[in-house]
Amino acid sequence: MSARNKKIFSVFFREKPAMMLVTLLNTQSEQYASSLAKTVDCTYSHIVKILNEMQKADLITFQKEGRLKVLKLTKKGEDVAKSIDGVRNIL
């Protein structure tokens, strides 16, 4: 994504939450809050705050696997992520 396209994308969407959803959509491996924080270049505490809001909005779920929580998109979250990714690709 070019700098110009990235700028216009961030006008329409808050960059970090949008990229979190797109990352969860496009990843092939299990994602945890810590790995997602590294991928989207954000602090762990900020990621957790956003993820909690996304969970309340029924966009993601946390699935416990031992001591870890794996992040999964809900159907609604997948639809939103696909829409965001589509807009990003058009720009």
C-alpha positions, 0 to 999 in steps of 0.5 A, spaced: 500 500 500 502 506 497 503 512 502 498 516 499 493 510 499 495 508 506 493 516 508 486 516 505 485 509 508 486 512 515 481 517 513 475 512 513 478 507 518 482 507 525 488 504 522 490 499 528 483 496 529 482 495 521 488 492 520 487 488 526 481 485 523 484 484 516 490 481 519 486 476 523 482 475 516 488 473 512 492 469 517 494 462 516 496 461 523 493 462 530 493 469 533 494 471 540 494 478 542 501 478 543 503 476 536 497 481 533 500 487 537 507 485 533 504 484 527 500 491 527 505 495 531 501 496 537 502 496 544 499 489 548 495 493 552 492 497 547 491 491 543 487 488 549 483 494 550 481 494 542 480 486 542 475 487 548 471 492 544 471 488 538 468 482 543 463 486 545 461 488 538 461 480 536 467 481 531 471 476 535 471 471 540 477 468 545 478 461 545 482 458 551 487 453 549 491 452 556 493 458 558 493 462 552 487 465 548 486 464 541 483 470 537 478 468 532 473 472 528 466 471 528 461 471 522 460 478 523 467 480 524 469 476 518 464 480 514 467 486 516 474 484 515 472 482 508 469 489 507 475 493 510 480 489 506 476 490 499 476 498 500 483 497 502 485 494 496 480 498 491 484 504 494 
